Amino acid sequence: MKKFKLNIDGKEVTGIPGQTILDVARENAIDIPTLCYDDRLEIYGSCGLCVVEVQEIPKILKACATEISDNMVVSTRTPRVIESRKTNLELLLSKHIGDCVAPCKRACPGTTD
């Protein structure tokens, strides 16, 4: 089977065609944060926490949804990536009204449990 060579954060790794950046990173103990990723489900990439930079590609990419290619150079902790993750997490949490309060307490006119 054909193998692709790639570099993630300075570490030389290999993967097979069809794998994502996240798959290869996890196989090689390289941490890329995720919230929405679950290998039992179809890839959706909605949280945006797994973003990475790939050399020669101007936009940041979601590691869970980006298939690897031969000689790919991936950076997971650049200032741009960290800022994007922070912004994405802030957006996810910005509409956090009453999510931590029990439904019965929210619905009660006396706000008691």
PyMOL commands that place a pseudoatom at each C-alpha (Angstrom):
pseudoatom trace, name=CA, resn=MET, resi=1, chain=A, elem=C, hetatm=0, pos=[0.000, 0.000, 0.000]
pseudoatom trace, name=CA, resn=LYS, resi=2, chain=A, elem=C, hetatm=0, pos=[1.229, 3.462, -0.880]
pseudoatom trace, name=CA, resn=LYS, resi=3, chain=A, elem=C, hetatm=0, pos=[2.329, 5.670, 2.022]
pseudoatom trace, name=CA, resn=PHE, resi=4, chain=A, elem=C, hetatm=0, pos=[2.541, 9.445, 2.145]
pseudoatom trace, name=CA, resn=LYS, resi=5, chain=A, elem=C, hetatm=0, pos=[5.342, 11.164, 4.030]
pseudoatom trace, name=CA, resn=LEU, resi=6, chain=A, elem=C, hetatm=0, pos=[4.423, 14.340, 5.847]
pseudoatom trace, name=CA, resn=ASN, resi=7, chain=A, elem=C, hetatm=0, pos=[5.747, 16.632, 8.519]
pseudoatom trace, name=CA, resn=ILE, resi=8, chain=A, elem=C, hetatm=0, pos=[3.615, 17.682, 11.478]
pseudoatom trace, name=CA, resn=ASP, resi=9, chain=A, elem=C, hetatm=0, pos=[5.229, 20.209, 13.824]
pseudoatom trace, name=CA, resn=GLY, resi=10, chain=A, elem=C, hetatm=0, pos=[8.693, 19.135, 12.725]
pseudoatom trace, name=CA, resn=LYS, resi=11, chain=A, elem=C, hetatm=0, pos=[8.008, 15.421, 13.210]
pseudoatom trace, name=CA, resn=GLU, resi=12, chain=A, elem=C, hetatm=0, pos=[8.352, 13.202, 10.137]
pseudoatom trace, name=CA, resn=VAL, resi=13, chain=A, elem=C, hetatm=0, pos=[5.355, 10.857, 9.952]
pseudoatom trace, name=CA, resn=THR, resi=14, chain=A, elem=C, hetatm=0, pos=[3.615, 8.675, 7.384]
pseudoatom trace, name=CA, resn=GLY, resi=15, chain=A, elem=C, hetatm=0, pos=[0.003, 8.016, 6.498]
pseudoatom trace, name=CA, resn=ILE, resi=16, chain=A, elem=C, hetatm=0, pos=[-2.027, 6.292, 3.858]
pseudoatom trace, name=CA, resn=PRO, resi=17, chain=A, elem=C, hetatm=0, pos=[-4.107, 8.016, 1.183]
pseudoatom trace, name=CA, resn=GLY, resi=18, chain=A, elem=C, hetatm=0, pos=[-7.574, 8.850, 2.475]
pseudoatom trace, name=CA, resn=GLN, resi=19, chain=A, elem=C, hetatm=0, pos=[-6.465, 9.581, 6.025]
pseudoatom trace, name=CA, resn=THR, resi=20, chain=A, elem=C, hetatm=0, pos=[-7.010, 13.032, 7.470]
pseudoatom trace, name=CA, resn=ILE, resi=21, chain=A, elem=C, hetatm=0, pos=[-4.419, 15.203, 9.165]
pseudoatom trace, name=CA, resn=LEU, resi=22, chain=A, elem=C, hetatm=0, pos=[-6.176, 14.489, 12.471]
pseudoatom trace, name=CA, resn=ASP, resi=23, chain=A, elem=C, hetatm=0, pos=[-5.977, 10.709, 11.904]
pseudoatom trace, name=CA, resn=VAL, resi=24, chain=A, elem=C, hetatm=0, pos=[-2.234, 10.818, 11.264]
pseudoatom trace, name=CA, resn=ALA, resi=25, chain=A, elem=C, hetatm=0, pos=[-1.605, 13.221, 14.155]
pseudoatom trace, name=CA, resn=ARG, resi=26, chain=A, elem=C, hetatm=0, pos=[-3.440, 10.977, 16.613]
pseudoatom trace, name=CA, resn=GLU, resi=27, chain=A, elem=C, hetatm=0, pos=[-1.575, 7.891, 15.383]
pseudoatom trace, name=CA, resn=ASN, resi=28, chain=A, elem=C, hetatm=0, pos=[1.668, 9.719, 16.164]
pseudoatom trace, name=CA, resn=ALA, resi=29, chain=A, elem=C, hetatm=0, pos=[0.693, 11.199, 19.570]
pseudoatom trace, name=CA, resn=ILE, resi=30, chain=A, elem=C, hetatm=0, pos=[0.458, 14.740, 18.195]
pseudoatom trace, name=CA, resn=ASP, resi=31, chain=A, elem=C, hetatm=0, pos=[-2.302, 16.614, 20.006]
pseudoatom trace, name=CA, resn=ILE, resi=32, chain=A, elem=C, hetatm=0, pos=[-4.847, 18.565, 17.982]
pseudoatom trace, name=CA, resn=PRO, resi=33, chain=A, elem=C, hetatm=0, pos=[-7.880, 19.653, 20.030]
pseudoatom trace, name=CA, resn=THR, resi=34, chain=A, elem=C, hetatm=0, pos=[-11.411, 18.774, 18.929]
pseudoatom trace, name=CA, resn=LEU, resi=35, chain=A, elem=C, hetatm=0, pos=[-14.938, 19.113, 20.260]
pseudoatom trace, name=CA, resn=CYS, resi=36, chain=A, elem=C, hetatm=0, pos=[-17.211, 17.874, 17.488]
pseudoatom trace, name=CA, resn=TYR, resi=37, chain=A, elem=C, hetatm=0, pos=[-15.044, 15.033, 16.127]
pseudoatom trace, name=CA, resn=ASP, resi=38, chain=A, elem=C, hetatm=0, pos=[-16.156, 11.464, 16.770]
pseudoatom trace, name=CA, resn=ASP, resi=39, chain=A, elem=C, hetatm=0, pos=[-14.726, 8.682, 14.604]
pseudoatom trace, name=CA, resn=ARG, resi=40, chain=A, elem=C, hetatm=0, pos=[-18.092, 6.899, 14.714]
pseudoatom trace, name=CA, resn=LEU, resi=41, chain=A, elem=C, hetatm=0, pos=[-19.836, 9.784, 12.940]
pseudoatom trace, name=CA, resn=GLU, resi=42, chain=A, elem=C, hetatm=0, pos=[-19.593, 11.439, 9.548]
pseudoatom trace, name=CA, resn=ILE, resi=43, chain=A, elem=C, hetatm=0, pos=[-17.101, 14.317, 9.572]
pseudoatom trace, name=CA, resn=TYR, resi=44, chain=A, elem=C, hetatm=0, pos=[-18.795, 17.672, 10.038]
pseudoatom trace, name=CA, resn=GLY, resi=45, chain=A, elem=C, hetatm=0, pos=[-16.053, 19.974, 11.334]
pseudoatom trace, name=CA, resn=SER, resi=46, chain=A, elem=C, hetatm=0, pos=[-18.430, 22.428, 12.956]
pseudoatom trace, name=CA, resn=CYS, resi=47, chain=A, elem=C, hetatm=0, pos=[-16.444, 23.414, 16.051]
pseudoatom trace, name=CA, resn=GLY, resi=48, chain=A, elem=C, hetatm=0, pos=[-13.338, 24.639, 14.221]
pseudoatom trace, name=CA, resn=LEU, resi=49, chain=A, elem=C, hetatm=0, pos=[-10.989, 23.771, 17.080]
pseudoatom trace, name=CA, resn=CYS, resi=50, chain=A, elem=C, hetatm=0, pos=[-8.884, 21.372, 15.027]
pseudoatom trace, name=CA, resn=VAL, resi=51, chain=A, elem=C, hetatm=0, pos=[-7.635, 24.037, 12.632]
pseudoatom trace, name=CA, resn=VAL, resi=52, chain=A, elem=C, hetatm=0, pos=[-4.043, 23.833, 11.372]
pseudoatom trace, name=CA, resn=GLU, resi=53, chain=A, elem=C, hetatm=0, pos=[-1.831, 25.606, 8.877]
pseudoatom trace, name=CA, resn=VAL, resi=54, chain=A, elem=C, hetatm=0, pos=[-0.456, 23.740, 5.872]
pseudoatom trace, name=CA, resn=GLN, resi=55, chain=A, elem=C, hetatm=0, pos=[2.571, 25.112, 4.084]
pseudoatom trace, name=CA, resn=GLU, resi=56, chain=A, elem=C, hetatm=0, pos=[1.763, 26.769, 0.732]
pseudoatom trace, name=CA, resn=ILE, resi=57, chain=A, elem=C, hetatm=0, pos=[-1.970, 26.957, 1.498]
pseudoatom trace, name=CA, resn=PRO, resi=58, chain=A, elem=C, hetatm=0, pos=[-3.009, 30.490, 2.523]
pseudoatom trace, name=CA, resn=LYS, resi=59, chain=A, elem=C, hetatm=0, pos=[-6.095, 29.601, 4.567]
pseudoatom trace, name=CA, resn=ILE, resi=60, chain=A, elem=C, hetatm=0, pos=[-6.229, 27.560, 7.741]
pseudoatom trace, name=CA, resn=LEU, resi=61, chain=A, elem=C, hetatm=0, pos=[-7.755, 24.105, 7.409]
pseudoatom trace, name=CA, resn=LYS, resi=62, chain=A, elem=C, hetatm=0, pos=[-9.738, 21.774, 9.637]
pseudoatom trace, name=CA, resn=ALA, resi=63, chain=A, elem=C, hetatm=0, pos=[-7.559, 18.773, 10.444]
pseudoatom trace, name=CA, resn=CYS, resi=64, chain=A, elem=C, hetatm=0, pos=[-10.577, 16.486, 10.859]
pseudoatom trace, name=CA, resn=ALA, resi=65, chain=A, elem=C, hetatm=0, pos=[-11.778, 17.150, 7.312]
pseudoatom trace, name=CA, resn=THR, resi=66, chain=A, elem=C, hetatm=0, pos=[-8.518, 17.598, 5.363]
pseudoatom trace, name=CA, resn=GLU, resi=67, chain=A, elem=C, hetatm=0, pos=[-7.016, 14.551, 3.689]
pseudoatom trace, name=CA, resn=ILE, resi=68, chain=A, elem=C, hetatm=0, pos=[-3.258, 14.232, 3.734]
pseudoatom trace, name=CA, resn=SER, resi=69, chain=A, elem=C, hetatm=0, pos=[-1.067, 14.522, 0.678]
pseudoatom trace, name=CA, resn=ASP, resi=70, chain=A, elem=C, hetatm=0, pos=[2.535, 13.510, 0.041]
pseudoatom trace, name=CA, resn=ASN, resi=71, chain=A, elem=C, hetatm=0, pos=[5.155, 15.895, 1.471]
pseudoatom trace, name=CA, resn=MET, resi=72, chain=A, elem=C, hetatm=0, pos=[2.557, 17.962, 3.325]
pseudoatom trace, name=CA, resn=VAL, resi=73, chain=A, elem=C, hetatm=0, pos=[3.993, 20.265, 6.017]
pseudoatom trace, name=CA, resn=VAL, resi=74, chain=A, elem=C, hetatm=0, pos=[1.527, 20.916, 8.838]
pseudoatom trace, name=CA, resn=SER, resi=75, chain=A, elem=C, hetatm=0, pos=[1.805, 23.341, 11.763]
pseudoatom trace, name=CA, resn=THR, resi=76, chain=A, elem=C, hetatm=0, pos=[-0.576, 22.915, 14.685]
pseudoatom trace, name=CA, resn=ARG, resi=77, chain=A, elem=C, hetatm=0, pos=[0.557, 25.655, 17.073]
pseudoatom trace, name=CA, resn=THR, resi=78, chain=A, elem=C, hetatm=0, pos=[1.273, 28.837, 15.136]
pseudoatom trace, name=CA, resn=PRO, resi=79, chain=A, elem=C, hetatm=0, pos=[0.002, 32.162, 16.521]
pseudoatom trace, name=CA, resn=ARG, resi=80, chain=A, elem=C, hetatm=0, pos=[-2.596, 32.279, 13.729]
pseudoatom trace, name=CA, resn=VAL, resi=81, chain=A, elem=C, hetatm=0, pos=[-3.879, 28.775, 14.591]
pseudoatom trace, name=CA, resn=ILE, resi=82, chain=A, elem=C, hetatm=0, pos=[-4.034, 29.507, 18.318]
pseudoatom trace, name=CA, resn=GLU, resi=83, chain=A, elem=C, hetatm=0, pos=[-5.908, 32.775, 17.730]
pseudoatom trace, name=CA, resn=SER, resi=84, chain=A, elem=C, hetatm=0, pos=[-8.377, 31.027, 15.406]
pseudoatom trace, name=CA, resn=ARG, resi=85, chain=A, elem=C, hetatm=0, pos=[-9.048, 28.286, 17.962]
pseudoatom trace, name=CA, resn=LYS, resi=86, chain=A, elem=C, hetatm=0, pos=[-9.584, 30.886, 20.670]
pseudoatom trace, name=CA, resn=THR, resi=87, chain=A, elem=C, hetatm=0, pos=[-12.034, 32.834, 18.493]
pseudoatom trace, name=CA, resn=ASN, resi=88, chain=A, elem=C, hetatm=0, pos=[-13.921, 29.670, 17.499]
pseudoatom trace, name=CA, resn=LEU, resi=89, chain=A, elem=C, hetatm=0, pos=[-14.252, 28.601, 21.134]
pseudoatom trace, name=CA, resn=GLU, resi=90, chain=A, elem=C, hetatm=0, pos=[-15.454, 32.077, 22.150]
pseudoatom trace, name=CA, resn=LEU, resi=91, chain=A, elem=C, hetatm=0, pos=[-18.093, 31.929, 19.409]
pseudoatom trace, name=CA, resn=LEU, resi=92, chain=A, elem=C, hetatm=0, pos=[-19.254, 28.506, 20.584]
pseudoatom trace, name=CA, resn=LEU, resi=93, chain=A, elem=C, hetatm=0, pos=[-19.609, 29.772, 24.152]
pseudoatom trace, name=CA, resn=SER, resi=94, chain=A, elem=C, hetatm=0, pos=[-21.077, 33.163, 23.320]
pseudoatom trace, name=CA, resn=LYS, resi=95, chain=A, elem=C, hetatm=0, pos=[-24.666, 31.848, 23.278]
pseudoatom trace, name=CA, resn=HIS, resi=96, chain=A, elem=C, hetatm=0, pos=[-24.412, 30.073, 26.620]
pseudoatom trace, name=CA, resn=ILE, resi=97, chain=A, elem=C, hetatm=0, pos=[-27.625, 31.151, 28.324]
pseudoatom trace, name=CA, resn=GLY, resi=98, chain=A, elem=C, hetatm=0, pos=[-28.934, 28.829, 31.013]
pseudoatom trace, name=CA, resn=ASP, resi=99, chain=A, elem=C, hetatm=0, pos=[-27.284, 25.716, 29.609]
pseudoatom trace, name=CA, resn=CYS, resi=100, chain=A, elem=C, hetatm=0, pos=[-25.935, 24.858, 33.064]
pseudoatom trace, name=CA, resn=VAL, resi=101, chain=A, elem=C, hetatm=0, pos=[-29.282, 25.331, 34.836]
pseudoatom trace, name=CA, resn=ALA, resi=102, chain=A, elem=C, hetatm=0, pos=[-31.681, 22.420, 35.206]
pseudoatom trace, name=CA, resn=PRO, resi=103, chain=A, elem=C, hetatm=0, pos=[-34.702, 22.647, 32.846]
pseudoatom trace, name=CA, resn=CYS, resi=104, chain=A, elem=C, hetatm=0, pos=[-37.126, 22.412, 35.769]
pseudoatom trace, name=CA, resn=LYS, resi=105, chain=A, elem=C, hetatm=0, pos=[-35.481, 25.413, 37.447]
pseudoatom trace, name=CA, resn=ARG, resi=106, chain=A, elem=C, hetatm=0, pos=[-35.526, 27.443, 34.221]
pseudoatom trace, name=CA, resn=ALA, resi=107, chain=A, elem=C, hetatm=0, pos=[-39.227, 26.722, 33.702]
pseudoatom trace, name=CA, resn=CYS, resi=108, chain=A, elem=C, hetatm=0, pos=[-40.274, 27.407, 37.298]
pseudoatom trace, name=CA, resn=PRO, resi=109, chain=A, elem=C, hetatm=0, pos=[-41.740, 30.883, 37.859]
pseudoatom trace, name=CA, resn=GLY, resi=110, chain=A, elem=C, hetatm=0, pos=[-40.162, 30.922, 41.340]
pseudoatom trace, name=CA, resn=THR, resi=111, chain=A, elem=C, hetatm=0, pos=[-36.793, 29.759, 39.894]
pseudoatom trace, name=CA, resn=THR, resi=112, chain=A, elem=C, hetatm=0, pos=[-36.625, 26.929, 42.416]
pseudoatom trace, name=CA, resn=ASP, resi=113, chain=A, elem=C, hetatm=0, pos=[-35.692, 23.352, 41.764]
for i in range(1, 113): cmd.bond("trace and resi %d" % i, "trace and resi %d" % (i + 1))
show_as sticks, trace
zoom trace
